[in-house]
Amino acid sequence: MKIVTGDEPVRVLLISAKPLKEPIARYGPFVMNTQDEIKQALADLKKGTFIWQGQAAS
């Protein structure tokens, strides 16, 4: 990989992982498995009830 930036410095983050082998639906900042999950997240956000219930990354 070659990156040419001219006079300005640049920082690059390259991430690699094994494929999840699951469907992916995305819209704006949301990434889920189905469009229905995206619609539900947007509805929850609009109602003010969108709360992440997973564990924090360690």
NULUM-531126 format. One record per atom (N, C-alpha, C, O): residue number from 1; residue in one letter; chain; atom name; x negated, y negated, z negated. Coordinates in steps of 0.05 Angstrom, whole numbers, plus 5000, padded with zeros to 4 digits. Layout:
N
+-----+---------+--------+-------+------+------+------+
! num ! residuo ! cadena ! atomo !    X !    Y !    Z !
+-----+---------+--------+-------+------+------+------+
! NUM !       a !      A !    CA !    X !    Y !    Z !
...
+-----+---------+--------+-------+------+------+------+
This chain:
58
+-----+---------+--------+-------+------+------+------+
! num ! residuo ! cadena ! atomo !    X !    Y !    Z !
+-----+---------+--------+-------+------+------+------+
!   1 !       m !      A !     N ! 4983 ! 5023 ! 5000 !
!   1 !       m !      A !    CA ! 5000 ! 5000 ! 5000 !
!   1 !       m !      A !     C ! 4982 ! 4975 ! 5000 !
!   1 !       m !      A !     O ! 4963 ! 4974 ! 4985 !
!   2 !       k !      A !     N ! 4989 ! 4956 ! 5017 !
!   2 !       k !      A !    CA ! 4974 ! 4931 ! 5018 !
!   2 !       k !      A !     C ! 4994 ! 4908 ! 5014 !
!   2 !       k !      A !     O ! 5014 ! 4907 ! 5029 !
!   3 !       i !      A !     N ! 4988 ! 4890 ! 4996 !
!   3 !       i !      A !    CA ! 5005 ! 4867 ! 4991 !
!   3 !       i !      A !     C ! 4989 ! 4842 ! 4995 !
!   3 !       i !      A !     O ! 4968 ! 4839 ! 4983 !
!   4 !       v !      A !     N ! 4998 ! 4825 ! 5013 !
!   4 !       v !      A !    CA ! 4985 ! 4800 ! 5019 !
!   4 !       v !      A !     C ! 5003 ! 4777 ! 5008 !
!   4 !       v !      A !     O ! 5026 ! 4776 ! 5015 !
!   5 !       t !      A !     N ! 4991 ! 4760 ! 4991 !
!   5 !       t !      A !    CA ! 5008 ! 4740 ! 4978 !
!   5 !       t !      A !     C ! 4999 ! 4711 ! 4984 !
!   5 !       t !      A !     O ! 5012 ! 4692 ! 4975 !
!   6 !       g !      A !     N ! 4978 ! 4708 ! 5000 !
!   6 !       g !      A !    CA ! 4968 ! 4681 ! 5005 !
!   6 !       g !      A !     C ! 4955 ! 4670 ! 4981 !
!   6 !       g !      A !     O ! 4938 ! 4683 ! 4969 !
!   7 !       d !      A !     N ! 4962 ! 4646 ! 4973 !
!   7 !       d !      A !    CA ! 4948 ! 4632 ! 4950 !
!   7 !       d !      A !     C ! 4961 ! 4639 ! 4923 !
!   7 !       d !      A !     O ! 4948 ! 4634 ! 4903 !
!   8 !       e !      A !     N ! 4985 ! 4649 ! 4923 !
!   8 !       e !      A !    CA ! 4999 ! 4654 ! 4897 !
!   8 !       e !      A !     C ! 4994 ! 4683 ! 4888 !
!   8 !       e !      A !     O ! 4995 ! 4702 ! 4904 !
!   9 !       p !      A !     N ! 4989 ! 4687 ! 4862 !
!   9 !       p !      A !    CA ! 4986 ! 4714 ! 4852 !
!   9 !       p !      A !     C ! 5014 ! 4729 ! 4851 !
!   9 !       p !      A !     O ! 5034 ! 4716 ! 4852 !
!  10 !       v !      A !     N ! 5013 ! 4754 ! 4851 !
!  10 !       v !      A !    CA ! 5037 ! 4770 ! 4850 !
!  10 !       v !      A !     C ! 5034 ! 4794 ! 4831 !
!  10 !       v !      A !     O ! 5012 ! 4804 ! 4827 !
!  11 !       r !      A !     N ! 5056 ! 4801 ! 4818 !
!  11 !       r !      A !    CA ! 5056 ! 4825 ! 4801 !
!  11 !       r !      A !     C ! 5075 ! 4845 ! 4812 !
!  11 !       r !      A !     O ! 5097 ! 4837 ! 4821 !
!  12 !       v !      A !     N ! 5068 ! 4870 ! 4812 !
!  12 !       v !      A !    CA ! 5085 ! 4891 ! 4824 !
!  12 !       v !      A !     C ! 5089 ! 4913 ! 4803 !
!  12 !       v !      A !     O ! 5070 ! 4921 ! 4789 !
!  13 !       l !      A !     N ! 5114 ! 4923 ! 4801 !
!  13 !       l !      A !    CA ! 5120 ! 4945 ! 4784 !
!  13 !       l !      A !     C ! 5131 ! 4967 ! 4802 !
!  13 !       l !      A !     O ! 5152 ! 4963 ! 4815 !
!  14 !       l !      A !     N ! 5118 ! 4990 ! 4803 !
!  14 !       l !      A !    CA ! 5126 ! 5012 ! 4819 !
!  14 !       l !      A !     C ! 5133 ! 5035 ! 4801 !
!  14 !       l !      A !     O ! 5117 ! 5044 ! 4784 !
!  15 !       i !      A !     N ! 5158 ! 5045 ! 4803 !
!  15 !       i !      A !    CA ! 5168 ! 5066 ! 4785 !
!  15 !       i !      A !     C ! 5176 ! 5090 ! 4802 !
!  15 !       i !      A !     O ! 5187 ! 5087 ! 4824 !
!  16 !       s !      A !     N ! 5169 ! 5113 ! 4792 !
!  16 !       s !      A !    CA ! 5176 ! 5138 ! 4806 !
!  16 !       s !      A !     C ! 5188 ! 5158 ! 4786 !
!  16 !       s !      A !     O ! 5179 ! 5159 ! 4763 !
!  17 !       a !      A !     N ! 5207 ! 5173 ! 4795 !
!  17 !       a !      A !    CA ! 5219 ! 5194 ! 4778 !
!  17 !       a !      A !     C ! 5232 ! 5215 ! 4795 !
!  17 !       a !      A !     O ! 5235 ! 5212 ! 4819 !
!  18 !       k !      A !     N ! 5239 ! 5237 ! 4782 !
!  18 !       k !      A !    CA ! 5252 ! 5259 ! 4796 !
!  18 !       k !      A !     C ! 5281 ! 5250 ! 4803 !
!  18 !       k !      A !     O ! 5293 ! 5235 ! 4787 !
!  19 !       p !      A !     N ! 5292 ! 5257 ! 4826 !
!  19 !       p !      A !    CA ! 5320 ! 5250 ! 4833 !
!  19 !       p !      A !     C ! 5339 ! 5262 ! 4813 !
!  19 !       p !      A !     O ! 5335 ! 5284 ! 4803 !
!  20 !       l !      A !     N ! 5360 ! 5247 ! 4806 !
!  20 !       l !      A !    CA ! 5381 ! 5257 ! 4788 !
!  20 !       l !      A !     C ! 5400 ! 5277 ! 4800 !
!  20 !       l !      A !     O ! 5413 ! 5293 ! 4786 !
!  21 !       k !      A !     N ! 5401 ! 5277 ! 4827 !
!  21 !       k !      A !    CA ! 5420 ! 5294 ! 4842 !
!  21 !       k !      A !     C ! 5449 ! 5289 ! 4833 !
!  21 !       k !      A !     O ! 5464 ! 5308 ! 4830 !
!  22 !       e !      A !     N ! 5455 ! 5264 ! 4828 !
!  22 !       e !      A !    CA ! 5482 ! 5256 ! 4821 !
!  22 !       e !      A !     C ! 5491 ! 5233 ! 4840 !
!  22 !       e !      A !     O ! 5474 ! 5219 ! 4851 !
!  23 !       p !      A !     N ! 5517 ! 5230 ! 4844 !
!  23 !       p !      A !    CA ! 5526 ! 5208 ! 4861 !
!  23 !       p !      A !     C ! 5519 ! 5181 ! 4847 !
!  23 !       p !      A !     O ! 5518 ! 5179 ! 4823 !
!  24 !       i !      A !     N ! 5515 ! 5161 ! 4863 !
!  24 !       i !      A !    CA ! 5509 ! 5134 ! 4853 !
!  24 !       i !      A !     C ! 5528 ! 5114 ! 4865 !
!  24 !       i !      A !     O ! 5531 ! 5113 ! 4889 !
!  25 !       a !      A !     N ! 5540 ! 5098 ! 4848 !
!  25 !       a !      A !    CA ! 5556 ! 5076 ! 4856 !
!  25 !       a !      A !     C ! 5544 ! 5051 ! 4843 !
!  25 !       a !      A !     O ! 5537 ! 5051 ! 4820 !
!  26 !       r !      A !     N ! 5542 ! 5029 ! 4858 !
!  26 !       r !      A !    CA ! 5530 ! 5005 ! 4847 !
!  26 !       r !      A !     C ! 5546 ! 4980 ! 4856 !
!  26 !       r !      A !     O ! 5557 ! 4979 ! 4878 !
!  27 !       y !      A !     N ! 5546 ! 4960 ! 4838 !
!  27 !       y !      A !    CA ! 5558 ! 4935 ! 4844 !
!  27 !       y !      A !     C ! 5547 ! 4915 ! 4825 !
!  27 !       y !      A !     O ! 5550 ! 4917 ! 4801 !
!  28 !       g !      A !     N ! 5533 ! 4894 ! 4835 !
!  28 !       g !      A !    CA ! 5520 ! 4875 ! 4818 !
!  28 !       g !      A !     C ! 5501 ! 4888 ! 4799 !
!  28 !       g !      A !     O ! 5484 ! 4904 ! 4808 !
!  29 !       p !      A !     N ! 5503 ! 4883 ! 4773 !
!  29 !       p !      A !    CA ! 5484 ! 4895 ! 4754 !
!  29 !       p !      A !     C ! 5493 ! 4923 ! 4746 !
!  29 !       p !      A !     O ! 5479 ! 4937 ! 4731 !
!  30 !       f !      A !     N ! 5516 ! 4932 ! 4755 !
!  30 !       f !      A !    CA ! 5527 ! 4958 ! 4746 !
!  30 !       f !      A !     C ! 5518 ! 4981 ! 4765 !
!  30 !       f !      A !     O ! 5519 ! 4978 ! 4789 !
!  31 !       v !      A !     N ! 5508 ! 5002 ! 4753 !
!  31 !       v !      A !    CA ! 5501 ! 5027 ! 4768 !
!  31 !       v !      A !     C ! 5514 ! 5050 ! 4753 !
!  31 !       v !      A !     O ! 5507 ! 5055 ! 4730 !
!  32 !       m !      A !     N ! 5532 ! 5063 ! 4766 !
!  32 !       m !      A !    CA ! 5547 ! 5086 ! 4753 !
!  32 !       m !      A !     C ! 5549 ! 5108 ! 4774 !
!  32 !       m !      A !     O ! 5537 ! 5107 ! 4795 !
!  33 !       n !      A !     N ! 5566 ! 5128 ! 4767 !
!  33 !       n !      A !    CA ! 5569 ! 5151 ! 4785 !
!  33 !       n !      A !     C ! 5591 ! 5148 ! 4805 !
!  33 !       n !      A !     O ! 5590 ! 5160 ! 4827 !
!  34 !       t !      A !     N ! 5612 ! 5132 ! 4799 !
!  34 !       t !      A !    CA ! 5635 ! 5130 ! 4818 !
!  34 !       t !      A !     C ! 5644 ! 5101 ! 4819 !
!  34 !       t !      A !     O ! 5638 ! 5085 ! 4802 !
!  35 !       q !      A !     N ! 5658 ! 5094 ! 4841 !
!  35 !       q !      A !    CA ! 5670 ! 5068 ! 4844 !
!  35 !       q !      A !     C ! 5691 ! 5063 ! 4822 !
!  35 !       q !      A !     O ! 5694 ! 5041 ! 4813 !
!  36 !       d !      A !     N ! 5705 ! 5084 ! 4814 !
!  36 !       d !      A !    CA ! 5725 ! 5081 ! 4793 !
!  36 !       d !      A !     C ! 5711 ! 5073 ! 4767 !
!  36 !       d !      A !     O ! 5723 ! 5056 ! 4752 !
!  37 !       e !      A !     N ! 5688 ! 5083 ! 4761 !
!  37 !       e !      A !    CA ! 5673 ! 5075 ! 4737 !
!  37 !       e !      A !     C ! 5665 ! 5046 ! 4739 !
!  37 !       e !      A !     O ! 5665 ! 5031 ! 4719 !
!  38 !       i !      A !     N ! 5657 ! 5037 ! 4762 !
!  38 !       i !      A !    CA ! 5650 ! 5009 ! 4767 !
!  38 !       i !      A !     C ! 5674 ! 4991 ! 4762 !
!  38 !       i !      A !     O ! 5673 ! 4971 ! 4748 !
!  39 !       k !      A !     N ! 5697 ! 4999 ! 4773 !
!  39 !       k !      A !    CA ! 5722 ! 4983 ! 4770 !
!  39 !       k !      A !     C ! 5730 ! 4982 ! 4740 !
!  39 !       k !      A !     O ! 5738 ! 4960 ! 4731 !
!  40 !       q !      A !     N ! 5726 ! 5004 ! 4726 !
!  40 !       q !      A !    CA ! 5733 ! 5004 ! 4697 !
!  40 !       q !      A !     C ! 5714 ! 4985 ! 4682 !
!  40 !       q !      A !     O ! 5723 ! 4971 ! 4664 !
!  41 !       a !      A !     N ! 5688 ! 4986 ! 4689 !
!  41 !       a !      A !    CA ! 5669 ! 4969 ! 4675 !
!  41 !       a !      A !     C ! 5676 ! 4939 ! 4680 !
!  41 !       a !      A !     O ! 5674 ! 4923 ! 4662 !
!  42 !       l !      A !     N ! 5683 ! 4933 ! 4705 !
!  42 !       l !      A !    CA ! 5690 ! 4905 ! 4711 !
!  42 !       l !      A !     C ! 5716 ! 4896 ! 4696 !
!  42 !       l !      A !     O ! 5718 ! 4874 ! 4686 !
!  43 !       a !      A !     N ! 5735 ! 4915 ! 4695 !
!  43 !       a !      A !    CA ! 5760 ! 4909 ! 4680 !
!  43 !       a !      A !     C ! 5754 ! 4905 ! 4650 !
!  43 !       a !      A !     O ! 5764 ! 4886 ! 4637 !
!  44 !       d !      A !     N ! 5737 ! 4922 ! 4639 !
!  44 !       d !      A !    CA ! 5729 ! 4920 ! 4611 !
!  44 !       d !      A !     C ! 5714 ! 4893 ! 4606 !
!  44 !       d !      A !     O ! 5718 ! 4880 ! 4585 !
!  45 !       l !      A !     N ! 5697 ! 4886 ! 4624 !
!  45 !       l !      A !    CA ! 5682 ! 4861 ! 4622 !
!  45 !       l !      A !     C ! 5701 ! 4837 ! 4622 !
!  45 !       l !      A !     O ! 5698 ! 4819 ! 4606 !
!  46 !       k !      A !     N ! 5720 ! 4838 ! 4640 !
!  46 !       k !      A !    CA ! 5740 ! 4816 ! 4641 !
!  46 !       k !      A !     C ! 5757 ! 4814 ! 4616 !
!  46 !       k !      A !     O ! 5764 ! 4792 ! 4607 !
!  47 !       k !      A !     N ! 5763 ! 4838 ! 4604 !
!  47 !       k !      A !    CA ! 5779 ! 4838 ! 4579 !
!  47 !       k !      A !     C ! 5763 ! 4832 ! 4555 !
!  47 !       k !      A !     O ! 5773 ! 4827 ! 4533 !
!  48 !       g !      A !     N ! 5736 ! 4832 ! 4558 !
!  48 !       g !      A !    CA ! 5719 ! 4827 ! 4535 !
!  48 !       g !      A !     C ! 5714 ! 4852 ! 4518 !
!  48 !       g !      A !     O ! 5705 ! 4850 ! 4495 !
!  49 !       t !      A !     N ! 5720 ! 4875 ! 4530 !
!  49 !       t !      A !    CA ! 5716 ! 4900 ! 4515 !
!  49 !       t !      A !     C ! 5694 ! 4917 ! 4526 !
!  49 !       t !      A !     O ! 5691 ! 4941 ! 4518 !
!  50 !       f !      A !     N ! 5677 ! 4906 ! 4543 !
!  50 !       f !      A !    CA ! 5655 ! 4921 ! 4554 !
!  50 !       f !      A !     C ! 5633 ! 4923 ! 4533 !
!  50 !       f !      A !     O ! 5619 ! 4904 ! 4527 !
!  51 !       i !      A !     N ! 5630 ! 4948 ! 4523 !
!  51 !       i !      A !    CA ! 5609 ! 4953 ! 4502 !
!  51 !       i !      A !     C ! 5594 ! 4977 ! 4510 !
!  51 !       i !      A !     O ! 5606 ! 4998 ! 4516 !
!  52 !       w !      A !     N ! 5568 ! 4975 ! 4510 !
!  52 !       w !      A !    CA ! 5551 ! 4998 ! 4516 !
!  52 !       w !      A !     C ! 5550 ! 5016 ! 4492 !
!  52 !       w !      A !     O ! 5543 ! 5007 ! 4470 !
!  53 !       q !      A !     N ! 5557 ! 5042 ! 4495 !
!  53 !       q !      A !    CA ! 5559 ! 5060 ! 4473 !
!  53 !       q !      A !     C ! 5537 ! 5081 ! 4472 !
!  53 !       q !      A !     O ! 5539 ! 5100 ! 4457 !
!  54 !       g !      A !     N ! 5517 ! 5077 ! 4489 !
!  54 !       g !      A !    CA ! 5495 ! 5097 ! 4490 !
!  54 !       g !      A !     C ! 5474 ! 5091 ! 4468 !
!  54 !       g !      A !     O ! 5477 ! 5072 ! 4453 !
!  55 !       q !      A !     N ! 5453 ! 5107 ! 4468 !
!  55 !       q !      A !    CA ! 5432 ! 5102 ! 4449 !
!  55 !       q !      A !     C ! 5412 ! 5083 ! 4461 !
!  55 !       q !      A !     O ! 5408 ! 5083 ! 4485 !
!  56 !       a !      A !     N ! 5399 ! 5067 ! 4444 !
!  56 !       a !      A !    CA ! 5379 ! 5049 ! 4454 !
!  56 !       a !      A !     C ! 5354 ! 5065 ! 4462 !
!  56 !       a !      A !     O ! 5347 ! 5085 ! 4450 !
!  57 !       a !      A !     N ! 5341 ! 5056 ! 4483 !
!  57 !       a !      A !    CA ! 5317 ! 5069 ! 4493 !
!  57 !       a !      A !     C ! 5295 ! 5065 ! 4472 !
!  57 !       a !      A !     O ! 5293 ! 5044 ! 4460 !
!  58 !       s !      A !     N ! 5279 ! 5085 ! 4468 !
!  58 !       s !      A !    CA ! 5258 ! 5083 ! 4448 !
!  58 !       s !      A !     C ! 5231 ! 5082 ! 4461 !
!  58 !       s !      A !     O ! 5210 ! 5080 ! 4448 !
+-----+---------+--------+-------+------+------+------+
